[in-house]
Amino acid sequence: MIREPNTWEKPDTHYIKALNNEWYSLLAKLENTISYSTMKFYEKKDIITIHLPVTTGSISSPMGRGSDSTPVRINIQGVDTYLADSMQFLLEYGCRINKNGVFYVMPSFRGEKADERHLCQFYHSEVEIPGTLDDIMNLADEYIKYLSRSILRKHGKELEKAIGDISHIKRIAYYKGHFPRITFDEAENALKKNDSKNIAKYIEYNDGWRNITRLGEKEILKIYGGIVWITNYDELAVPFYQKSDEEIIGTTRNADLMLGIGETIGCGERHYDSKELIAALKKHNVLENEYSWYIKMKKEYPMQTSGFGMGIERYLMWILKAEDIRNMQICLRFNGQNILP
């Protein structure tokens, strides 16, 4: 059995200690399998990868009132820009190049401090396809099962020796049908039924929108047996680019997959054209000129797409039954610190 090494606590010596640590040796193998299997998974579907920049003038993840993320602003030769938090917008662009969709695996950057659930730099597996929310949720279900089966085939015996019981991986790898799906309203009701006196610990209530807390994610996972999709978050709790749901008024066509420590995949259906997009920008009080190119693309090339992003380190935490995501990085990167190598 191996345990989380916590060598990140001393960045100056981490890189030396990691070289002779079983945890990081296994982690490197798992990372490789995820990268290889991701390529194979999408190759079968003719969803191609495209090479994208790590800088962007159009941030995405922090653009919702319910977001706990902040952008990373940088200046290159006198021009202000951002390190990419997500390349969803350019993946939408790529869908207009390859009709079956596009994906990538590359770093994402966050401005907040690292903690047991968040890294300053993490690896993002993102995909965008022509289609609806149901289409992208089905694809995500397939993807999680495929990765889990690949890991079992290549590393099952080593994982069993390292962490003991691997039944959690087997259950998801061979799960029959779709993972459970509930709306945010249903999640709130389930949490109230389970522990009505402490609902404020599980659901964050704000002026015009709600969000589920970290504790709420843990509780809902207990109720639904370790994996569940939560759909239809309040419009103002999520970014402007998530399409409004015409059937459940006041909510959006989005979903988060709860697994392990909580949200591991986030996905959503996008606006079809510029008219829908402009209306959403106004509702979220986001200036149109900051996304003028995005508006023009949807005006000249309207298209219904949906996409998801998976935090690879969060998925790996679930695989390894880890408690702290800071143990999921071989080469440390913490904001505000000059860490070598």
C-alpha positions in Angstrom: 0.0 0.0 0.0 1.2 3.5 -0.8 0.0 6.7 0.7 -0.2 10.3 -0.5 3.4 11.6 -0.1 2.6 15.3 0.6 6.0 16.3 -0.7 4.4 19.4 -2.1 4.5 20.9 1.3 8.2 21.6 0.8 8.6 22.8 -2.8 12.4 23.2 -2.6 12.9 19.4 -2.0 9.8 18.0 -3.7 11.4 17.4 -7.1 14.2 15.3 -5.6 12.0 13.2 -3.3 9.5 12.6 -6.1 12.2 10.8 -8.2 12.3 7.9 -5.7 8.6 7.8 -4.7 6.2 5.0 -5.8 3.3 7.4 -5.8 4.7 9.6 -8.5 5.9 6.6 -10.6 2.4 5.3 -10.7 1.0 8.7 -11.3 3.2 9.2 -14.4 2.0 5.9 -15.8 -1.7 6.8 -15.2 -1.2 10.2 -16.9 0.3 8.5 -19.9 -2.6 6.0 -20.2 -5.1 8.8 -20.0 -3.4 10.8 -22.7 -3.1 7.7 -25.0 -6.6 6.5 -24.3 -8.1 9.9 -24.9 -6.6 10.0 -28.3 -7.8 6.5 -29.1 -11.3 7.2 -27.8 -11.8 10.3 -30.0 -10.0 8.8 -33.0 -12.8 6.1 -33.3 -15.4 8.9 -33.5 -13.4 11.1 -36.0 -13.2 13.8 -33.4 -9.8 15.4 -34.0 -7.4 17.3 -31.8 -6.2 20.7 -32.7 -3.2 22.7 -31.4 -4.3 25.8 -29.5 -2.5 28.7 -27.8 -2.1 28.9 -24.1 -3.0 32.6 -24.1 -6.5 34.1 -24.7 -8.2 37.4 -24.8 -11.5 35.8 -23.9 -11.7 34.2 -20.5 -14.5 31.7 -19.9 -14.5 30.0 -16.5 -14.7 33.0 -14.2 -17.6 34.5 -16.1 -20.4 33.3 -13.8 -21.5 34.6 -10.4 -21.3 31.0 -9.0 -17.7 30.6 -10.2 -14.9 30.1 -7.6 -12.2 30.8 -10.2 -10.2 33.9 -11.1 -8.3 34.6 -14.3 -4.5 34.8 -14.7 -3.7 38.1 -16.3 -0.3 38.5 -18.0 1.5 41.1 -20.1 3.5 40.2 -23.2 5.4 43.0 -24.8 3.0 45.6 -23.5 -0.2 43.8 -24.4 -2.5 42.5 -21.7 -3.8 39.1 -22.1 -4.7 36.0 -20.1 -3.3 32.5 -19.6 -6.0 30.1 -20.8 -8.5 28.9 -18.2 -10.3 26.9 -20.9 -10.2 26.8 -24.7 -13.9 26.1 -25.0 -14.4 29.1 -27.3 -11.8 28.0 -29.7 -13.1 24.4 -29.6 -16.4 25.9 -30.7 -14.5 27.6 -33.5 -12.9 24.2 -34.3 -16.4 22.6 -34.7 -16.9 24.8 -37.7 -13.7 23.3 -39.2 -14.3 19.6 -38.4 -17.9 18.5 -38.6 -17.6 15.8 -35.9 -16.0 18.0 -33.3 -12.6 18.7 -31.8 -10.8 18.0 -28.5 -7.5 18.8 -26.7 -5.6 17.9 -23.6 -3.5 20.8 -22.3 -2.9 22.9 -19.2 -5.4 25.3 -17.7 -4.5 28.2 -15.4 -6.3 29.6 -12.4 -5.6 32.7 -10.4 -6.8 31.5 -7.0 -4.5 29.8 -4.5 -4.1 26.0 -4.6 -5.9 24.0 -1.9 -7.0 20.3 -1.4 -9.5 20.7 -4.3 -7.8 23.2 -6.7 -4.5 23.5 -8.5 -3.1 26.7 -10.0 -2.2 24.7 -13.2 -4.1 21.5 -14.0 -4.6 19.4 -17.1 -7.8 19.8 -18.9 -9.4 17.3 -21.2 -11.9 19.3 -23.2 -14.1 18.5 -26.2 -16.8 20.2 -28.3 -19.2 18.5 -30.7 -22.2 19.5 -32.8 -25.2 18.5 -30.8 -27.2 19.1 -27.6 -26.7 18.7 -23.9 -27.9 15.1 -24.0 -25.4 14.3 -26.8 -22.4 15.6 -24.8 -23.5 14.0 -21.5 -23.7 10.6 -23.4 -20.2 11.2 -24.8 -18.9 12.0 -21.3 -20.4 8.8 -19.9 -18.7 6.8 -22.6 -15.4 8.6 -22.1 -15.3 8.0 -18.3 -16.1 4.3 -18.8 -13.5 4.0 -21.6 -10.7 5.6 -19.5 -11.6 3.5 -16.5 -11.5 0.3 -18.5 -8.2 1.3 -20.0 -6.7 1.9 -16.6 -7.9 -1.4 -15.3 -6.4 -3.3 -18.2 -3.0 -1.6 -18.0 -2.7 -0.9 -14.3 -5.3 -3.0 -12.4 -2.9 -5.3 -10.6 -0.5 -2.5 -9.7 -3.4 -0.3 -8.5 -4.8 -3.1 -6.3 -1.4 -3.5 -4.7 -1.0 0.2 -4.3 -4.4 1.2 -2.9 -6.1 -2.1 -2.0 -9.7 -2.2 -3.1 -10.3 -1.1 -6.8 -14.0 -2.0 -6.9 -14.9 1.7 -7.4 -13.1 1.7 -10.7 -14.6 -1.6 -11.8 -18.1 -0.4 -11.0 -17.8 2.7 -13.2 -15.8 1.0 -16.0 -18.6 -1.5 -16.5 -21.6 0.6 -15.5 -24.7 -0.3 -17.5 -26.5 2.6 -19.1 -26.2 6.3 -18.3 -24.9 7.6 -15.0 -27.8 8.9 -12.7 -29.1 12.4 -13.8 -30.9 14.8 -11.6 -31.8 18.5 -11.9 -30.5 21.1 -9.4 -34.0 21.3 -8.0 -34.0 17.5 -7.4 -30.6 17.7 -5.8 -31.7 20.5 -3.5 -34.8 18.4 -2.5 -32.7 15.3 -1.9 -30.4 17.3 0.4 -33.3 18.8 2.3 -34.9 15.4 2.7 -31.6 14.0 3.9 -30.7 16.8 6.4 -33.2 19.7 6.3 -31.7 21.4 9.4 -28.3 21.9 7.7 -29.4 22.7 4.1 -27.5 26.1 4.3 -24.3 24.0 4.5 -25.1 22.2 1.3 -26.8 24.9 -0.9 -25.5 28.5 -1.2 -28.4 30.9 -1.6 -27.8 34.3 -3.3 -29.9 37.0 -4.8 -31.4 35.3 -7.8 -29.3 32.1 -7.9 -28.2 29.1 -6.0 -25.1 26.9 -6.0 -24.1 23.7 -4.4 -21.3 23.8 -1.8 -18.3 21.5 -1.4 -20.1 19.8 1.5 -23.2 19.6 -0.6 -21.3 17.8 -3.4 -20.0 15.3 -0.9 -23.5 14.7 0.5 -25.2 14.3 -2.9 -22.5 11.7 -3.8 -23.3 9.7 -0.7 -27.0 9.8 -1.6 -26.5 8.7 -5.2 -23.9 6.0 -4.6 -20.7 7.8 -5.7 -21.6 9.2 -9.1 -24.4 11.6 -10.4 -25.0 14.3 -12.9 -26.6 17.5 -11.7 -28.3 19.5 -14.5 -30.1 22.8 -14.9 -28.3 25.2 -12.6 -29.7 28.6 -12.2 -28.9 30.9 -15.1 -27.1 33.5 -13.0 -25.0 30.8 -11.3 -23.2 29.8 -14.5 -21.4 31.6 -17.3 -23.2 33.5 -20.0 -22.3 30.9 -22.7 -24.6 28.2 -21.3 -27.9 28.0 -23.3 -31.1 28.8 -21.4 -33.5 25.9 -20.9 -36.9 26.7 -22.4 -38.6 23.9 -20.5 -37.3 24.6 -17.0 -37.5 28.4 -16.9 -34.7 30.2 -15.2 -32.2 27.4 -15.6 -29.6 26.5 -18.3 -28.7 23.5 -20.4 -25.7 22.6 -18.4 -24.5 19.7 -16.2 -21.8 18.8 -13.7 -20.7 15.2 -13.1 -20.1 14.5 -9.4 -17.4 11.9 -8.9 -14.7 11.5 -6.2 -14.3 14.8 -4.4 -17.1 16.4 -6.3 -17.4 18.1 -9.7 -15.0 16.3 -12.1 -16.7 17.1 -15.4 -18.5 20.3 -16.4 -20.5 20.5 -19.6 -23.1 22.6 -21.4 -25.0 23.4 -24.5 -24.0 26.6 -26.2 -26.1 29.4 -27.9 -27.0 28.6 -31.5 -26.6 32.1 -32.9 -25.6 35.7 -32.1 -29.1 36.7 -31.1 -29.2 34.1 -28.3 -25.7 35.0 -27.3 -26.3 38.8 -27.1 -29.4 38.3 -25.0 -27.3 36.2 -22.5 -24.5 38.7 -22.4 -27.0 41.4 -21.4 -28.6 39.2 -18.8 -25.2 38.5 -17.2 -24.0 42.2 -17.5 -21.0 41.2 -19.7 -19.8 43.8 -22.2 -20.3 42.7 -25.8 -17.1 44.3 -27.1 -15.0 41.8 -25.0 -16.5 39.0 -27.0 -17.1 40.7 -30.4 -15.3 38.0 -32.4 -17.4 35.3 -30.7 -20.6 37.2 -31.5 -19.5 37.6 -35.1 -18.7 33.9 -35.5 -22.1 32.9 -34.3 -23.8 35.5 -36.5 -22.0 34.3 -39.7 -21.7 30.6 -38.8 -24.7 29.7 -36.5 -24.3 26.2 -35.1 -25.6 24.1 -32.2 -22.7 22.7 -30.2 -22.1 21.3 -26.8 -18.9 20.5 -24.9 -17.4 19.3 -21.7 -14.2 19.7 -19.7 -12.7 17.2 -17.3 -10.1 18.0 -14.7 -7.7 15.1 -15.2 -6.2 15.5 -11.7 -9.6 15.3 -10.1 -10.3 12.1 -12.1 -7.0 10.7 -10.9 -7.9 11.6 -7.3 -10.9 9.3 -7.7 -8.8 6.5 -9.2 -6.2 6.7 -6.4 -8.7 7.5 -3.6 -6.7 10.6 -2.8 -7.7 13.4 -0.5 -5.5 16.3 -1.7 -5.2 17.3 -5.3 -1.8 18.9 -4.6 -0.4 15.3 -4.6 -1.6 14.9 -8.2 1.2 17.1 -9.7 4.6 15.7 -10.5 6.1 19.1 -11.2 4.8 21.7 -8.7 3.3 25.0 -9.8 1.9 27.4 -7.1 1.0 30.9 -7.9 3.2 33.5 -6.3 6.2 31.1 -5.9 9.2 30.6 -8.2 9.5 26.9 -8.1 12.3 25.0 -9.7 12.6 23.0 -11.9 
